[in-house]
C-alpha cells in the first residue's frame, strides 16, 4: 500500500488563524465524501499563533491534484488567499500503512 501524503504549513496574518482554521475545516468537510482522500487533518500549535498545519493522505497524487480543480476547493482557496502570508510544503511523503489507513 502506497499512499500520497502531504504535510503543509500556512502562515496567516495576525489574528486570522481562527478564520483560516474555519476555512480549512470546511475543506476537510468537503473531503469526507471525496473518493481518494483518506485523511485531511487541520492542526494548530500553541507556540505559533499565526500558523495552521494540514496533514493529508490521498490514494495517489492524481487524486490530490484533481481535488484542487473542484469548484468547492477553488471557492475556499479564493477565501483563504487574502489572509495567507506564506505557505510551505513541509514534506511530501509516501504513507506505507498504520492506524487510520
Secondary structure, 3 states (H helix, E strand, C coil): CCEEEEEEEEEECCCCHHHHHHHHHHHHHHHCCCCCEEEEEEEEECCEEEEEEEEEEECCHHHHHHHCCCHHHHHHHHHHHCCEEEEEEEEEEEECCCCCC
